[in-house]
Amino acid sequence: MSKKLLLKNDHIPNIHQLAVYRAHGGYAVLENTLKNSNPDHVLEEVKKSGLRGRGGAGFPTGLKWSFLARPEGVSRYLVCNADESEPGTFKDRYLMERIPHLLIEGMILSSFALGAKTSYIYIRGEYFYVARILEAAIAEAYAAGLLGKNILGSGFDHDCYVQVGAGAYICGEETALLESLEGKRGNPRIKPPFPAVAGLYGCPTVVNNVETIAAVVLILELGGDEYAKIGIGKSTGTKLISASGHINNPGVYEIELGVPVEEFIYSEQYCGGIRGGRKLKAVVAGGSSVPILPAELILKTANGEPRLMSYESLGDGGFATGTMLGSGGFIVMDEDTSIVKNLYTFARFYHHESCGQCSPCREGTGWMEKILHKILEGHGTMQDIDLLWDIQSKIEGKTICPLGEAAAWPVAAAIRHFRSEFESYVQNPENIKDIKHYYRLQN
């Protein structure tokens, strides 16, 4: 059986309410920490846990916290990145909707460790109803003395606010998020300086994902060393996975990192196999921005070892044979899936969501969408496939933020592993079925 930490109480009715959350141990970790611990101890426990950022990059959380500048007399901030914009990813929404106080407790504990008296939860505009749930939970916490002045008599003051964005994918990038939070257009900043030195309002700031901050509660409850025993290697702890696509049991699952990919797809405990008894064709393992892998590579590494749900195993072999765990947006595709149509949908999304600040991304994403549409309309040439490859290579690594890579990697991986499918569209345009109807549905 999988080990549940974050979702151990998600089945309890009304767990989103403070009274129910506290009746099941909620805020006990906060009370114990404020009474018996200090910020350095919390930071050390997070470091020992090996927790890696759950938003996509997988950077060690404790190390990120340790970079925070601490000049005298200057405010510090914690910002929660709840702008869950990655196509195929919806686990943060579930966590905030079901157990909002777990995130709030994590915000207070993390802020205590960082010396931040103010924190913000920046949530995407489409999650407006979830923002209302969070605001209600925050109001409950204030009324109970869990937020505000002198929390639980500890002398620690902290205020937490919810800020709703306007639904821009680019604001999932931490510096664009900070720009938006300051009331400006959500354009990524040139780095350095990094947010740890000059973030929100020019002050030292840590930006962490919803799941990352919520996990801090469990780390302090178990202890950093015990948390590190869960998982495999440097992929410690549990991870929330958003499973969707052609599977029998779509939903949000909490896995112990290191579960075999094949078990995750076919076990009744998780995805329950491919819908309709069809064969597995491909998987996008970490949200739309990570490279797609065909069935033979998502189930086994290049060396024939079982592929595991971990940062290291999914990345084994680089992008030639591997992918990324990313945000955990696990999209399964059956044998009837058109990789080219799927890629076109992704390309349209990234073209639409590019902020336009960098020429390679602004122009390149548009060209990739146009070329893919041309191929799907039956007017493509073999040179178009090569042109797609050339354009993505001129975007990757040449933009201020990672949206360029997010747009380029799916194109590169689709051509790398499924070039014959692109060639088939070019060579047999008469077999293209009703693409104009498909295009209308996408608009």
C-alpha positions in Angstrom: 0.0 0.0 0.0 1.1 3.6 -0.7 2.2 5.7 2.2 -0.1 8.7 2.6 1.1 11.8 4.4 -0.4 14.9 2.7 -3.7 13.2 1.9 -4.0 11.0 5.0 -7.1 13.0 6.1 -8.5 14.0 2.8 -11.4 11.5 3.1 -12.7 13.1 6.4 -15.9 15.1 6.0 -15.4 18.8 6.4 -11.7 18.6 7.0 -11.5 22.0 5.3 -13.0 23.5 8.5 -10.7 24.5 11.3 -12.5 22.6 14.1 -12.4 19.3 12.1 -8.7 19.9 11.1 -7.7 20.5 14.7 -9.7 17.5 15.9 -7.4 15.3 13.7 -4.1 16.8 14.8 -4.1 20.0 12.8 -1.8 22.8 14.1 -0.3 20.5 16.7 3.0 20.7 14.9 2.8 24.5 14.7 2.1 24.7 18.5 4.9 22.3 19.4 7.4 24.1 17.1 6.6 27.6 18.3 6.9 26.4 22.0 9.9 24.1 21.8 11.9 25.0 18.7 13.6 27.8 16.8 13.9 28.9 13.2 17.4 27.3 12.7 16.1 23.9 13.9 13.2 24.0 11.4 15.6 24.9 8.6 17.8 22.1 9.6 15.0 19.5 9.6 13.9 20.6 6.1 17.5 20.2 4.9 17.8 16.7 6.5 14.5 15.6 4.9 15.8 16.0 1.4 12.6 17.7 0.3 12.7 18.9 -3.3 10.5 21.5 -4.8 7.2 19.9 -5.9 6.4 22.6 -8.5 8.5 21.2 -11.3 12.2 22.1 -11.0 12.9 19.7 -8.0 15.4 22.0 -6.4 16.3 21.1 -2.8 14.0 23.2 -0.5 16.3 23.5 2.5 19.1 24.7 0.3 16.9 27.2 -1.4 15.8 28.5 2.1 19.5 28.8 3.1 20.2 31.2 0.3 17.7 33.8 1.7 19.5 37.0 2.5 19.0 38.3 6.1 20.1 42.0 6.2 19.2 43.8 9.4 16.0 45.8 9.4 14.8 44.5 6.0 11.5 42.6 5.6 11.5 39.1 4.3 8.7 37.4 2.5 7.4 33.9 1.8 5.3 33.6 -1.4 3.3 30.5 -2.1 3.1 29.7 -5.9 -0.4 28.5 -6.3 -0.6 29.5 -9.9 -1.0 25.9 -11.0 -0.9 26.6 -14.8 0.8 23.5 -16.2 -1.5 21.6 -18.5 -2.2 18.2 -17.0 -1.5 19.3 -13.4 -4.3 19.7 -10.8 -2.9 18.3 -7.6 -2.4 21.7 -5.8 -6.0 22.6 -6.5 -7.1 19.4 -4.8 -4.9 20.0 -1.8 -6.1 23.6 -1.3 -9.7 22.7 -1.9 -9.8 19.7 0.4 -7.3 20.6 3.2 -6.6 24.3 3.1 -5.4 24.5 6.7 -2.5 22.1 5.9 -1.2 24.7 3.5 -1.8 27.6 6.0 0.0 25.7 8.8 2.9 25.1 6.4 3.0 28.8 5.5 3.3 29.8 9.2 5.9 27.2 9.9 8.0 28.0 6.8 7.7 31.8 7.6 8.9 31.1 11.1 12.0 29.4 9.8 12.6 32.2 7.3 11.9 35.1 9.7 9.1 36.3 7.4 6.3 38.3 9.1 4.2 38.4 6.0 3.4 35.8 3.4 1.2 35.6 0.2 -0.6 32.8 -1.5 -0.7 33.8 -5.2 -3.4 31.7 -6.8 -4.4 31.5 -10.4 -7.5 33.3 -11.6 -9.3 30.2 -12.7 -9.1 28.9 -9.1 -11.3 31.8 -7.8 -13.6 29.4 -5.9 -10.5 27.8 -4.3 -9.3 31.3 -3.3 -12.6 31.7 -1.4 -12.0 28.5 0.5 -8.5 29.6 1.4 -9.7 33.0 2.5 -12.4 31.4 4.8 -9.7 29.1 6.3 -7.4 32.1 6.9 -10.2 34.0 8.6 -10.7 31.0 10.9 -7.0 30.9 11.7 -7.0 34.6 12.6 -10.0 34.1 14.8 -8.3 31.2 16.6 -5.1 33.2 17.2 -3.1 31.1 14.7 -2.4 34.1 12.6 -1.7 37.7 13.5 0.1 39.0 16.6 1.8 36.8 19.1 0.7 33.5 17.6 -0.2 31.0 20.4 1.6 33.2 22.9 4.9 32.5 21.2 5.9 36.1 20.4 5.9 35.3 16.6 3.8 37.6 14.5 2.6 36.6 11.0 0.1 37.8 8.5 -1.0 35.7 5.4 -2.9 37.0 2.4 -4.4 35.5 -0.7 -3.8 37.2 -4.1 -5.8 36.1 -7.1 -4.0 36.4 -10.5 -5.5 36.8 -13.9 -4.8 33.4 -15.3 -1.5 33.9 -17.1 0.6 30.8 -17.4 3.8 32.9 -17.3 3.0 33.9 -13.7 3.9 30.3 -12.7 7.5 31.5 -13.2 8.5 32.9 -9.8 9.8 36.3 -10.9 6.8 36.9 -13.2 4.7 36.0 -10.2 6.4 38.6 -8.1 6.0 41.2 -10.8 2.2 40.4 -10.9 2.0 40.4 -7.1 3.5 43.9 -7.1 0.7 45.0 -9.5 2.8 45.0 -12.7 2.6 43.0 -15.9 3.7 39.4 -15.3 7.0 39.5 -17.2 9.9 37.3 -15.9 12.8 39.3 -14.4 16.4 39.0 -15.6 18.4 37.1 -13.0 20.6 37.9 -11.0 19.5 39.3 -8.6 17.6 36.2 -7.5 14.5 36.5 -5.3 16.4 35.3 -2.3 18.3 38.6 -2.5 15.8 41.0 -4.2 12.4 39.5 -4.5 9.0 41.0 -3.6 9.3 44.8 -3.2 13.0 44.4 -3.6 13.3 42.4 -0.3 14.6 38.9 0.3 11.9 36.4 -0.7 11.4 32.6 -0.9 8.9 31.3 -3.5 7.7 27.8 -3.0 5.0 25.6 -4.5 1.7 24.6 -2.6 2.7 21.0 -2.1 6.2 21.9 -1.0 5.0 24.2 1.7 2.4 21.7 2.9 5.0 19.0 3.1 6.9 21.1 5.8 4.2 20.2 8.3 4.7 16.5 7.8 8.5 16.8 7.9 8.4 18.5 11.3 5.9 16.0 12.5 8.0 13.0 11.5 11.4 14.6 11.8 13.7 15.2 8.8 15.6 12.0 9.1 12.4 9.9 9.2 11.0 11.7 6.2 14.2 11.1 4.3 13.7 7.3 4.7 10.6 7.5 2.6 11.1 7.4 -1.1 14.3 6.4 -2.9 17.8 7.9 -3.1 17.6 11.7 -3.5 13.9 11.5 -4.3 12.7 11.5 -0.7 9.2 11.6 0.7 5.8 11.3 -1.1 4.6 13.1 -4.2 1.2 14.1 -5.4 0.5 13.0 -9.0 -2.2 14.4 -11.3 -3.1 11.4 -13.4 -5.2 12.0 -16.6 -5.6 10.8 -20.1 -6.7 7.4 -21.4 -6.8 5.6 -18.0 -9.5 3.9 -16.0 -8.9 5.9 -12.8 -8.0 9.5 -13.4 -7.4 11.6 -10.3 -4.9 12.8 -7.7 -2.7 10.2 -6.1 -0.1 10.4 -3.4 2.8 8.0 -4.1 5.9 7.1 -2.3 8.7 8.3 -4.7 10.2 5.2 -6.3 7.0 3.4 -7.3 7.6 1.7 -10.7 5.9 3.6 -13.6 4.3 0.3 -14.8 2.8 -0.3 -11.4 1.4 3.3 -11.3 -0.2 2.9 -14.7 -1.6 -0.6 -14.4 -2.3 -1.1 -10.6 -5.9 -0.8 -9.5 -4.5 1.3 -6.6 -3.6 4.0 -9.0 -4.5 4.5 -12.7 -6.1 1.1 -13.2 -4.7 0.4 -16.6 -5.5 1.8 -20.1 -9.1 2.6 -20.8 -11.0 0.2 -23.1 -8.2 -2.4 -22.8 -6.1 -0.6 -25.4 -2.3 -0.5 -25.6 -0.2 2.2 -24.1 1.4 4.4 -26.7 3.1 7.2 -24.8 3.2 9.2 -21.6 3.9 12.8 -20.7 5.1 12.3 -17.1 5.4 15.7 -15.6 3.0 18.1 -17.2 2.9 19.3 -20.9 6.3 21.0 -20.8 8.3 17.8 -20.2 9.4 15.5 -23.1 6.9 12.8 -24.1 8.2 9.2 -24.0 6.9 6.2 -26.0 5.7 3.1 -24.1 8.9 1.2 -24.3 10.9 4.1 -22.7 8.5 5.2 -20.1 8.2 1.6 -18.7 11.9 0.8 -18.9 15.1 2.8 -18.9 17.6 2.6 -21.8 19.4 -0.1 -19.8 16.3 -2.2 -19.5 15.7 -1.4 -15.8 12.2 -0.7 -14.6 11.5 3.1 -14.8 10.6 4.5 -11.4 8.5 7.5 -10.4 11.5 9.5 -9.1 13.5 12.5 -10.3 16.5 10.4 -11.1 14.9 7.5 -12.8 12.6 9.5 -15.1 15.5 11.6 -16.1 17.8 8.6 -16.8 19.6 9.0 -20.1 18.8 12.7 -20.6 16.2 13.7 -23.1 17.4 11.1 -25.6 15.7 8.3 -23.6 14.4 10.1 -20.5 12.1 12.8 -19.3 11.3 14.7 -16.1 9.0 14.2 -13.1 8.2 17.9 -13.3 5.0 19.0 -11.6 3.6 15.5 -11.6 1.1 16.0 -14.4 1.0 12.4 -15.6 -0.8 12.3 -19.0 -1.4 8.8 -20.5 -2.0 8.2 -24.2 -3.4 5.0 -25.8 -2.6 3.5 -29.2 -5.2 5.6 -31.0 -3.7 8.9 -29.9 -2.3 11.2 -32.6 1.0 12.6 -31.3 0.9 15.3 -33.9 -2.5 16.6 -32.9 -1.6 16.4 -29.3 1.6 18.4 -30.0 -0.4 21.0 -31.9 -2.6 21.5 -28.9 0.5 22.1 -26.7 2.1 24.4 -29.3 -1.1 26.6 -29.5 -1.1 26.8 -25.7 2.5 28.0 -25.4 2.2 30.4 -28.3 -0.9 32.0 -26.6 0.8 32.1 -23.2 4.2 33.5 -24.2 4.7 36.9 -22.6 6.4 38.2 -25.8 9.4 39.5 -23.9 12.0 37.3 -25.7 12.1 37.2 -29.5 12.9 33.5 -29.8 9.9 32.5 -27.7 7.5 35.2 -29.1 8.2 34.4 -32.7 9.3 30.7 -32.4 6.2 29.5 -30.6 4.0 31.1 -33.3 6.0 29.5 -36.1 5.8 26.0 -34.5 2.0 26.3 -34.2 1.6 27.4 -37.8 3.8 24.6 -39.1 2.0 22.0 -37.1 -1.3 23.3 -38.3 0.0 23.2 -41.9 1.0 19.5 -41.5 -2.4 18.6 -40.0 -4.3 20.3 -42.8 -2.5 18.1 -45.3 -0.1 20.7 -46.8 3.0 19.8 -44.9 6.4 18.8 -46.5 9.3 16.8 -45.2 11.2 20.1 -44.9 8.6 21.3 -42.4 9.5 18.5 -40.0 13.2 19.6 -40.2 12.1 23.2 -39.8 10.2 22.4 -36.7 13.3 20.7 -35.3 15.4 23.7 -36.2 13.0 26.3 -34.6 12.8 24.5 -31.3 16.6 24.3 -31.1 16.7 28.0 -31.6 14.3 28.6 -28.7 15.8 26.3 -26.1 18.2 28.0 -23.7 17.8 31.4 -25.4 15.0 33.0 -23.3 14.9 34.8 -19.9 12.6 32.2 -18.4 11.9 28.5 -18.9 8.7 29.0 -21.0 11.0 28.7 -24.0 12.2 25.3 -23.0 8.6 24.3 -22.1 7.5 25.1 -25.6 10.6 23.5 -27.3 11.0 20.2 -25.4 7.6 18.7 -26.4 8.3 19.4 -30.1 11.8 18.0 -29.9 10.7 14.8 -28.0 7.7 14.2 -30.3 9.9 14.4 -33.4 12.7 12.4 -31.8 10.5 9.5 -30.8 7.6 9.7 -33.3 9.1 11.2 -36.5 7.5 8.4 -38.6 4.0 9.7 -37.5 4.9 13.2 -38.8 6.1 11.7 -42.0 2.9 9.8 -42.4 0.9 13.0 -42.2 3.1 14.5 -44.9 3.1 11.5 -47.2 -0.5 10.5 -46.8 -2.5 13.7 -46.5 -5.7 11.9 -47.7 -5.7 10.0 -44.4 -6.0 13.1 -42.3 -9.5 13.0 -40.8 -11.6 16.1 -40.3 -8.8 18.4 -39.1 -10.8 21.5 -39.8 -13.5 20.2 -37.4 -10.7 19.5 -34.9 -9.3 23.0 -35.3 -12.7 24.6 -34.7 -13.1 22.6 -31.5 -9.8 24.1 -30.3 -10.9 27.7 -30.9 
